[in-house]
């Protein structure tokens, strides 16, 4: 929107030509989203408090969490609104990836909103059934994958690239549809499972999305892509604006979500953020790297799967409680210690993932 306006103003003042640079617009997208989140946060918290939109704590969770009952939730609504507006303002609206990203955010956000609404409406922690939620996510992810597959113009756009091996490209064919859907749905639920402590999910999401934004910029530039020997995906660079918007909105939200949280993100925020991480990874053909950088989400999800399988097969639990962040809480770690140490793990994994860009 503003990109078009600055293009017109460039005729009268050369200063506005700076907005044609993707790197500058990404920076402005980040700053815009951060300031909007910081400004809107206090009023949204007050409104949610007065409307009694409070968190419902599950009974089987750690007893220390019961004191959090009633804390305003569905704060992800603010993230989605700020994120979307920022992308609309500074993104190139003629780029198909931008509109597909909007579809992912809004559709998965709607599923999360429905889940949160049912929890608040009926004052229990169940919400949508797992089956209905995954079915809806799978349908949406399949539509996204089908569009990407049908719109692909080169083999690279539907092939699997293996980190550290510059010449390894595995054509997926229709298998692209399955891998892409699994990536989007899996990451969506992985982020949601991680969102169990104050600020635990949002900062790793910001870190991973920031790294993916950099990769998107590089993959969208033929010179950088050729030099780094990564797939060249025309138009993918514009997703850096999208990623920059989440970084700003996410950090602005973290200001109010940090321990002790004034507001929780809810499924309305966690599901679209995770789905967007999966979506960007699929577009830039860096699924394996995204799984490394988002290793914290993978670990949290694996802990739940292992716990359930172990209990069903042997009647015994591997962890004191799953997801694994609750295990460490029950071992006596204070919540802030769990959060910060998990943040450190996430940061290290993001650095490891980014190192694959050069180590080929």
ROMI-713445 format. One record per residue (C-alpha): residue number from 1; residue in three letters; x, y, z. Coordinates in Angstrom, 1 decimal, always signed. Layout:
N
NUM / ALA / X / Y / Z;
...
//
This chain:
360
1 / UNK / +0.0 / +0.0 / +0.0;
2 / UNK / +2.6 / +2.6 / +1.1;
3 / UNK / +5.1 / +1.0 / -1.4;
4 / UNK / +2.8 / +2.2 / -4.2;
5 / UNK / +2.5 / +5.6 / -2.6;
6 / UNK / +6.3 / +6.0 / -2.2;
7 / UNK / +6.7 / +5.0 / -5.9;
8 / UNK / +4.5 / +7.9 / -6.9;
9 / UNK / +6.2 / +10.3 / -4.6;
10 / UNK / +9.7 / +9.4 / -5.9;
11 / UNK / +8.8 / +11.5 / -9.0;
12 / UNK / +8.8 / +14.6 / -6.8;
13 / UNK / +11.5 / +13.7 / -4.2;
14 / UNK / +14.3 / +11.2 / -4.7;
15 / UNK / +14.3 / +10.6 / -0.9;
16 / UNK / +11.3 / +8.3 / -1.3;
17 / UNK / +13.3 / +5.9 / -3.6;
18 / UNK / +14.8 / +4.4 / -0.4;
19 / UNK / +11.4 / +2.6 / +0.1;
20 / UNK / +12.1 / +0.5 / -3.0;
21 / UNK / +14.9 / -1.3 / -1.1;
22 / UNK / +13.6 / -4.5 / +0.5;
23 / UNK / +16.0 / -4.3 / +3.4;
24 / UNK / +14.8 / -0.8 / +4.3;
25 / UNK / +11.1 / -1.8 / +4.1;
26 / UNK / +11.9 / -4.9 / +6.3;
27 / UNK / +13.4 / -2.6 / +8.9;
28 / UNK / +10.5 / -0.2 / +8.7;
29 / UNK / +8.1 / -3.1 / +8.9;
30 / UNK / +9.8 / -4.2 / +12.1;
31 / UNK / +9.7 / -0.8 / +13.7;
32 / UNK / +6.1 / -0.1 / +12.7;
33 / UNK / +4.9 / -3.4 / +14.2;
34 / UNK / +6.9 / -2.9 / +17.4;
35 / UNK / +5.6 / +0.6 / +18.0;
36 / UNK / +2.0 / -0.4 / +17.2;
37 / UNK / +2.2 / -3.4 / +19.7;
38 / UNK / +3.7 / -1.3 / +22.4;
39 / UNK / +1.0 / +1.3 / +21.9;
40 / UNK / -2.0 / -1.0 / +21.7;
41 / UNK / -0.9 / -3.5 / +24.4;
42 / UNK / -2.1 / -1.6 / +27.6;
43 / UNK / -5.5 / -0.8 / +26.1;
44 / UNK / -6.0 / -4.3 / +24.9;
45 / UNK / -5.1 / -5.8 / +28.3;
46 / UNK / -7.6 / -3.4 / +30.0;
47 / UNK / -10.4 / -4.3 / +27.5;
48 / UNK / -9.8 / -8.0 / +27.9;
49 / UNK / -9.8 / -7.7 / +31.6;
50 / UNK / -13.1 / -5.8 / +31.6;
51 / UNK / -14.6 / -8.3 / +29.2;
52 / UNK / -13.4 / -11.2 / +31.4;
53 / UNK / -11.5 / -12.8 / +28.6;
54 / UNK / -9.3 / -14.8 / +31.0;
55 / UNK / -7.1 / -17.9 / +30.8;
56 / UNK / -8.6 / -21.2 / +31.9;
57 / UNK / -5.9 / -23.3 / +33.5;
58 / UNK / -6.1 / -27.1 / +32.9;
59 / UNK / -6.5 / -29.0 / +36.2;
60 / UNK / -3.8 / -31.6 / +35.3;
61 / UNK / -1.1 / -28.9 / +34.9;
62 / UNK / +1.4 / -27.8 / +37.6;
63 / UNK / -0.4 / -26.5 / +40.7;
64 / UNK / +1.7 / -23.3 / +40.6;
65 / UNK / -0.1 / -22.3 / +37.4;
66 / UNK / -3.5 / -22.1 / +39.1;
67 / UNK / -2.6 / -18.6 / +40.2;
68 / UNK / -2.6 / -17.5 / +36.5;
69 / UNK / -6.2 / -18.3 / +36.1;
70 / UNK / -8.1 / -15.2 / +34.8;
71 / UNK / -5.1 / -13.6 / +33.3;
72 / UNK / -6.2 / -12.0 / +30.0;
73 / UNK / -5.7 / -14.3 / +27.0;
74 / UNK / -6.2 / -14.3 / +23.2;
75 / UNK / -3.4 / -11.7 / +23.1;
76 / UNK / -2.4 / -13.3 / +19.8;
77 / UNK / -5.3 / -11.2 / +18.3;
78 / UNK / -3.1 / -8.2 / +18.7;
79 / UNK / -0.2 / -9.9 / +17.1;
80 / UNK / -2.3 / -10.9 / +14.1;
81 / UNK / -3.8 / -7.4 / +13.6;
82 / UNK / -0.5 / -5.6 / +13.9;
83 / UNK / +1.4 / -8.2 / +11.8;
84 / UNK / -1.2 / -8.0 / +9.1;
85 / UNK / -1.5 / -4.2 / +9.0;
86 / UNK / +2.3 / -3.9 / +8.9;
87 / UNK / +2.6 / -6.3 / +6.0;
88 / UNK / -0.2 / -4.5 / +4.1;
89 / UNK / +1.5 / -1.2 / +4.6;
90 / UNK / +5.0 / -2.1 / +3.6;
91 / UNK / +4.7 / -5.2 / +1.5;
92 / UNK / +4.4 / -5.5 / -2.3;
93 / UNK / +0.8 / -6.4 / -2.7;
94 / UNK / +1.4 / -7.6 / -6.3;
95 / UNK / +3.4 / -10.5 / -4.8;
96 / UNK / +1.5 / -13.7 / -4.6;
97 / UNK / +3.5 / -15.0 / -1.6;
98 / UNK / +2.3 / -12.0 / +0.5;
99 / UNK / -1.4 / -12.9 / -0.1;
100 / UNK / -0.8 / -16.6 / +0.6;
101 / UNK / +0.9 / -15.6 / +3.8;
102 / UNK / -2.2 / -13.6 / +4.8;
103 / UNK / -4.3 / -16.6 / +4.1;
104 / UNK / -2.2 / -18.8 / +6.4;
105 / UNK / -2.2 / -16.2 / +9.2;
106 / UNK / -5.9 / -15.4 / +9.1;
107 / UNK / -7.2 / -19.0 / +8.5;
108 / UNK / -5.1 / -20.6 / +11.2;
109 / UNK / -5.8 / -17.6 / +13.5;
110 / UNK / -9.5 / -18.3 / +13.0;
111 / UNK / -9.1 / -21.9 / +14.2;
112 / UNK / -7.2 / -20.7 / +17.2;
113 / UNK / -9.8 / -18.0 / +17.9;
114 / UNK / -12.6 / -20.7 / +17.8;
115 / UNK / -10.5 / -22.9 / +20.2;
116 / UNK / -9.9 / -20.0 / +22.7;
117 / UNK / -13.5 / -18.8 / +22.4;
118 / UNK / -14.9 / -22.3 / +23.4;
119 / UNK / -12.5 / -22.5 / +26.4;
120 / UNK / -13.6 / -19.1 / +27.7;
121 / UNK / -17.3 / -19.6 / +26.8;
122 / UNK / -17.6 / -22.9 / +28.7;
123 / UNK / -14.9 / -22.2 / +31.3;
124 / UNK / -12.8 / -25.3 / +30.6;
125 / UNK / -9.5 / -26.0 / +29.0;
126 / UNK / -10.7 / -28.4 / +26.3;
127 / UNK / -11.8 / -26.1 / +23.4;
128 / UNK / -11.9 / -27.6 / +20.0;
129 / UNK / -11.4 / -31.4 / +19.9;
130 / UNK / -7.9 / -32.4 / +18.7;
131 / UNK / -9.5 / -34.3 / +15.8;
132 / UNK / -11.4 / -31.3 / +14.5;
133 / UNK / -8.5 / -28.9 / +15.0;
134 / UNK / -6.1 / -31.1 / +13.0;
135 / UNK / -8.6 / -31.8 / +10.3;
136 / UNK / -9.2 / -28.1 / +9.8;
137 / UNK / -5.5 / -27.4 / +9.8;
138 / UNK / -4.8 / -30.2 / +7.3;
139 / UNK / -7.4 / -28.9 / +4.9;
140 / UNK / -6.0 / -25.4 / +5.0;
141 / UNK / -2.4 / -26.6 / +4.7;
142 / UNK / -3.3 / -28.8 / +1.8;
143 / UNK / -4.8 / -25.8 / +0.0;
144 / UNK / -1.6 / -23.8 / +0.5;
145 / UNK / +0.6 / -26.7 / -0.7;
146 / UNK / -1.6 / -27.3 / -3.7;
147 / UNK / -1.4 / -23.6 / -4.7;
148 / UNK / +2.4 / -23.6 / -4.3;
149 / UNK / +2.7 / -26.8 / -6.3;
150 / UNK / +0.5 / -25.6 / -9.2;
151 / UNK / +2.2 / -22.2 / -9.3;
152 / UNK / +5.8 / -23.6 / -9.3;
153 / UNK / +7.8 / -22.7 / -12.4;
154 / UNK / +11.1 / -24.5 / -11.6;
155 / UNK / +12.1 / -27.9 / -10.2;
156 / UNK / +13.8 / -26.2 / -7.3;
157 / UNK / +10.5 / -24.9 / -6.0;
158 / UNK / +9.2 / -28.4 / -5.3;
159 / UNK / +12.5 / -30.2 / -4.4;
160 / UNK / +14.0 / -31.1 / -1.0;
161 / UNK / +17.4 / -29.6 / -0.3;
162 / UNK / +19.7 / -31.2 / +2.2;
163 / UNK / +21.8 / -28.9 / +4.5;
164 / UNK / +25.6 / -29.1 / +4.1;
165 / UNK / +25.4 / -30.9 / +0.7;
166 / UNK / +25.4 / -28.3 / -2.1;
167 / UNK / +24.6 / -30.7 / -4.9;
168 / UNK / +21.9 / -32.7 / -3.3;
169 / UNK / +18.4 / -31.8 / -4.5;
170 / UNK / +15.6 / -34.4 / -4.2;
171 / UNK / +12.7 / -33.8 / -6.6;
172 / UNK / +9.5 / -34.5 / -4.6;
173 / UNK / +6.9 / -34.4 / -7.3;
174 / UNK / +3.4 / -34.8 / -5.7;
175 / UNK / +5.2 / -35.7 / -2.5;
176 / UNK / +5.7 / -32.0 / -2.1;
177 / UNK / +2.1 / -31.7 / -1.1;
178 / UNK / +2.5 / -34.1 / +1.8;
179 / UNK / +5.7 / -32.7 / +3.0;
180 / UNK / +4.4 / -29.1 / +2.9;
181 / UNK / +1.2 / -29.9 / +4.6;
182 / UNK / +3.0 / -31.8 / +7.4;
183 / UNK / +5.5 / -29.0 / +7.8;
184 / UNK / +2.8 / -26.3 / +8.2;
185 / UNK / +0.4 / -28.4 / +10.4;
186 / UNK / +3.3 / -29.8 / +12.5;
187 / UNK / +4.9 / -26.5 / +13.2;
188 / UNK / +1.6 / -24.9 / +14.0;
189 / UNK / +0.9 / -27.4 / +16.7;
190 / UNK / +4.5 / -27.5 / +17.9;
191 / UNK / +4.5 / -23.8 / +18.7;
192 / UNK / +1.2 / -24.2 / +20.4;
193 / UNK / +2.5 / -27.0 / +22.6;
194 / UNK / +5.5 / -24.8 / +23.5;
195 / UNK / +3.3 / -21.9 / +24.6;
196 / UNK / +2.9 / -23.1 / +28.2;
197 / UNK / +5.1 / -20.6 / +30.1;
198 / UNK / +5.3 / -16.8 / +30.1;
199 / UNK / +7.1 / -15.8 / +27.0;
200 / UNK / +8.4 / -19.3 / +26.3;
201 / UNK / +7.0 / -19.6 / +22.7;
202 / UNK / +7.1 / -16.1 / +21.4;
203 / UNK / +10.8 / -15.3 / +21.6;
204 / UNK / +11.9 / -18.5 / +19.9;
205 / UNK / +9.3 / -17.8 / +17.3;
206 / UNK / +10.7 / -14.4 / +16.7;
207 / UNK / +14.2 / -15.8 / +16.5;
208 / UNK / +13.2 / -18.5 / +14.0;
209 / UNK / +11.1 / -16.1 / +11.9;
210 / UNK / +14.0 / -13.6 / +11.8;
211 / UNK / +16.3 / -16.3 / +10.5;
212 / UNK / +13.8 / -17.4 / +7.9;
213 / UNK / +13.3 / -13.8 / +6.9;
214 / UNK / +17.0 / -13.6 / +6.2;
215 / UNK / +16.9 / -16.8 / +4.2;
216 / UNK / +13.9 / -15.6 / +2.2;
217 / UNK / +15.7 / -12.4 / +1.3;
218 / UNK / +18.7 / -14.4 / +0.2;
219 / UNK / +16.7 / -17.0 / -1.8;
220 / UNK / +14.8 / -14.2 / -3.5;
221 / UNK / +18.1 / -12.6 / -4.8;
222 / UNK / +19.7 / -14.5 / -7.6;
223 / UNK / +23.2 / -13.2 / -6.9;
224 / UNK / +23.1 / -14.2 / -3.2;
225 / UNK / +21.4 / -17.5 / -4.0;
226 / UNK / +24.0 / -18.4 / -6.6;
227 / UNK / +26.9 / -17.4 / -4.3;
228 / UNK / +25.5 / -19.4 / -1.3;
229 / UNK / +24.4 / -22.3 / -3.5;
230 / UNK / +20.9 / -22.2 / -2.1;
231 / UNK / +17.7 / -22.4 / -4.2;
232 / UNK / +16.7 / -19.3 / -6.1;
233 / UNK / +13.0 / -18.7 / -5.5;
234 / UNK / +11.8 / -15.6 / -7.4;
235 / UNK / +9.6 / -13.3 / -5.3;
236 / UNK / +10.3 / -15.0 / -2.0;
237 / UNK / +12.4 / -12.1 / -0.8;
238 / UNK / +9.2 / -10.1 / -0.2;
239 / UNK / +8.4 / -12.5 / +2.7;
240 / UNK / +11.2 / -10.7 / +4.6;
241 / UNK / +8.6 / -7.9 / +5.1;
242 / UNK / +6.2 / -10.5 / +6.5;
243 / UNK / +8.8 / -11.9 / +8.8;
244 / UNK / +9.9 / -8.4 / +9.9;
245 / UNK / +6.3 / -7.7 / +10.9;
246 / UNK / +6.2 / -10.7 / +13.2;
247 / UNK / +9.5 / -9.9 / +14.8;
248 / UNK / +8.2 / -6.4 / +15.7;
249 / UNK / +4.7 / -7.6 / +16.8;
250 / UNK / +6.2 / -10.5 / +18.7;
251 / UNK / +8.7 / -8.4 / +20.6;
252 / UNK / +6.1 / -5.9 / +21.4;
253 / UNK / +3.8 / -8.6 / +22.7;
254 / UNK / +6.7 / -10.1 / +24.7;
255 / UNK / +6.9 / -6.8 / +26.6;
256 / UNK / +3.6 / -7.7 / +28.2;
257 / UNK / +3.9 / -11.5 / +28.1;
258 / UNK / +7.2 / -11.8 / +29.9;
259 / UNK / +7.2 / -13.3 / +33.4;
260 / UNK / +4.9 / -12.6 / +35.2;
261 / UNK / +2.7 / -12.3 / +32.2;
262 / UNK / +0.0 / -9.5 / +31.9;
263 / UNK / -1.5 / -11.3 / +28.9;
264 / UNK / -1.3 / -14.7 / +27.3;
265 / UNK / -1.0 / -15.4 / +23.5;
266 / UNK / -3.6 / -18.2 / +23.3;
267 / UNK / -4.2 / -20.5 / +20.4;
268 / UNK / -5.3 / -17.5 / +18.3;
269 / UNK / -1.6 / -16.5 / +18.2;
270 / UNK / +0.3 / -19.7 / +18.6;
271 / UNK / -1.4 / -21.6 / +15.7;
272 / UNK / -0.9 / -19.0 / +13.0;
273 / UNK / +2.7 / -18.1 / +14.1;
274 / UNK / +3.7 / -21.8 / +13.9;
275 / UNK / +1.9 / -22.3 / +10.6;
276 / UNK / +3.7 / -19.2 / +9.2;
277 / UNK / +7.0 / -20.5 / +10.2;
278 / UNK / +6.2 / -23.8 / +8.4;
279 / UNK / +4.9 / -21.8 / +5.4;
280 / UNK / +8.0 / -19.6 / +4.9;
281 / UNK / +10.2 / -22.7 / +5.3;
282 / UNK / +8.3 / -24.5 / +2.6;
283 / UNK / +8.4 / -21.5 / +0.2;
284 / UNK / +12.2 / -21.0 / +0.6;
285 / UNK / +12.8 / -24.8 / +0.5;
286 / UNK / +14.6 / -24.9 / +3.9;
287 / UNK / +12.3 / -27.3 / +5.8;
288 / UNK / +15.2 / -29.3 / +7.3;
289 / UNK / +17.0 / -26.1 / +8.4;
290 / UNK / +13.7 / -24.7 / +9.9;
291 / UNK / +13.3 / -27.9 / +11.9;
292 / UNK / +16.9 / -27.4 / +13.3;
293 / UNK / +16.3 / -23.7 / +14.1;
294 / UNK / +12.9 / -24.6 / +15.6;
295 / UNK / +14.4 / -27.5 / +17.4;
296 / UNK / +12.9 / -26.3 / +20.7;
297 / UNK / +9.4 / -26.7 / +19.2;
298 / UNK / +10.4 / -30.2 / +17.9;
299 / UNK / +11.7 / -31.2 / +21.4;
300 / UNK / +8.5 / -30.0 / +23.1;
301 / UNK / +6.4 / -32.0 / +20.6;
302 / UNK / +8.6 / -35.1 / +20.8;
303 / UNK / +8.3 / -35.1 / +24.6;
304 / UNK / +4.5 / -35.2 / +24.3;
305 / UNK / +4.6 / -38.0 / +21.7;
306 / UNK / +7.0 / -40.1 / +23.8;
307 / UNK / +5.1 / -39.6 / +26.9;
308 / UNK / +1.8 / -40.7 / +25.4;
309 / UNK / +3.4 / -43.7 / +23.6;
310 / UNK / +5.3 / -44.8 / +26.7;
311 / UNK / +2.2 / -44.6 / +28.9;
312 / UNK / +0.0 / -46.5 / +26.5;
313 / UNK / +2.6 / -49.3 / +25.9;
314 / UNK / +4.1 / -49.7 / +29.4;
315 / UNK / +1.9 / -47.8 / +31.7;
316 / UNK / +4.9 / -45.7 / +32.7;
317 / UNK / +5.7 / -42.0 / +32.1;
318 / UNK / +9.1 / -40.9 / +30.8;
319 / UNK / +8.8 / -37.4 / +32.1;
320 / UNK / +7.1 / -36.0 / +35.3;
321 / UNK / +4.8 / -34.1 / +33.0;
322 / UNK / +4.7 / -33.2 / +29.3;
323 / UNK / +5.4 / -31.0 / +27.4;
324 / UNK / +9.0 / -31.1 / +28.7;
325 / UNK / +9.0 / -27.6 / +30.1;
326 / UNK / +6.6 / -28.8 / +32.8;
327 / UNK / +9.0 / -31.6 / +33.6;
328 / UNK / +11.6 / -29.1 / +34.6;
329 / UNK / +9.1 / -27.1 / +36.6;
330 / UNK / +8.2 / -30.2 / +38.6;
331 / UNK / +11.9 / -30.9 / +39.2;
332 / UNK / +12.1 / -27.6 / +41.1;
333 / UNK / +13.3 / -25.2 / +38.5;
334 / UNK / +11.7 / -21.7 / +38.9;
335 / UNK / +9.6 / -20.7 / +35.9;
336 / UNK / +11.9 / -17.9 / +34.8;
337 / UNK / +14.9 / -20.3 / +34.8;
338 / UNK / +13.1 / -22.7 / +32.5;
339 / UNK / +12.1 / -19.9 / +30.2;
340 / UNK / +15.5 / -18.3 / +29.9;
341 / UNK / +17.4 / -21.6 / +29.5;
342 / UNK / +15.0 / -22.7 / +26.8;
343 / UNK / +15.5 / -19.3 / +25.1;
344 / UNK / +19.3 / -20.0 / +25.1;
345 / UNK / +18.7 / -23.4 / +23.6;
346 / UNK / +16.6 / -21.8 / +20.8;
347 / UNK / +19.2 / -19.1 / +20.1;
348 / UNK / +21.9 / -21.7 / +19.7;
349 / UNK / +19.8 / -23.8 / +17.4;
350 / UNK / +19.0 / -20.8 / +15.2;
351 / UNK / +22.7 / -20.0 / +14.9;
352 / UNK / +23.4 / -23.7 / +14.0;
353 / UNK / +20.7 / -23.5 / +11.3;
354 / UNK / +22.0 / -20.3 / +9.8;
355 / UNK / +25.5 / -21.8 / +9.7;
356 / UNK / +24.2 / -24.2 / +7.0;
357 / UNK / +24.0 / -21.3 / +4.6;
358 / UNK / +27.8 / -21.1 / +4.3;
359 / UNK / +28.9 / -24.6 / +5.3;
360 / UNK / +28.3 / -26.4 / +2.0;
//
